[in-house]
Amino acid sequence: MTIDAKICGLNDAAAVDAAVQHGARFVGFVFYGPSPRNVSPQTAAELAARVPRHVRKVGLFVDPEDRLIQAVLNAVSLDMIQLHGSESPDRVREIKQKFRLPVMKAVKIDSAASLEEIARYDGVADMLLFDAKEPKTMKNALPGGNGLAFDWELLAGATVDSPWMLAGGLQSGNVAEAVRISGAKIVDTSSGVEFEPGRKNPAEIAAFLAAVAAIET
Ligand SMILES: O=C(O)c1ccccc1NCC(=O)[C@H](O)[C@H](O)COP(=O)(O)O
């Protein structure tokens, strides 16, 4: 079975082209001002025009107002909305209903207790994304995109009915192990394919996607 990959936080043409050329099934555009990967709706529209239809375009938001989502959708056609903040299950339902798009909800993991969050969103969101919970002690931590991994063993025995992605600190050198341990069928990376926060490295994108393609499950 092949493993699919999402490259998130794309903000320049060379990175988008590398993701598409090397087999990404999802590309992510960040609409969250404090992120070094944040893009305007207009920039996202220009980048999205380089993405073929078989690659899913994901718009990433953190506790967004409806007007931000609407402004983005007025500029760029997305295939999925990713919610990476503290959005409640009812807010997930509301956004699904209002914008008529699949919603992927990020669930932050830092312990076995975190897994209790799964039940709140399983079956409510169309997909889940498991990411490392940002440590309270981490200076300038973002809600995501911190390059932090969590204990993948925590997912090994978890019951998840919705399709899900594994994220958090993934890169070409650890993604195979992460898949082996967690059982993930879809993986996501951002920091792991960058020269520095917000500056994607096309060669690392290619290397990550090659490592994913080489995984045999
Ligand atoms: O990528 C960001 O800058 C970001 C900012 C705020 C909320 C979420 C963000 N990214 C969400 C993603 O889907 C990332 O790919 C995921 O958190 C993994 O990031 P990384 O650990 O850097 O690979």
The ligand as a Gaussian input file, in Angstrom:
#p B3LYP/6-31G(d) Opt

LIG

0 1
 O        2.952000      25.607000       9.300000
 C        2.663000      26.574000      10.001000
 O        3.297000      27.658000      10.013000
 C        1.466000      26.496000      10.903000
 C        1.135000      27.607000      11.667000
 C        0.025000      27.544000      12.509000
 C       -0.765000      26.401000      12.577000
 C       -0.439000      25.285000      11.802000
 C        0.679000      25.331000      10.974000
 N        1.026000      24.226000      10.214000
 C        0.153000      23.105000      10.177000
 C        0.625000      21.919000       9.429000
 O       -0.195000      21.188000       8.861000
 C        2.063000      21.513000       9.556000
 O        2.427000      20.837000       8.380000
 C        2.165000      20.565000      10.755000
 O        1.905000      21.318000      11.933000
 C        3.540000      19.919000      10.825000
 O        4.514000      20.920000      10.877000
 P        6.081000      20.505000      11.021000
 O        6.224000      19.889000      12.375000
 O        6.793000      21.802000      10.862000
 O        6.381000      19.526000       9.924000

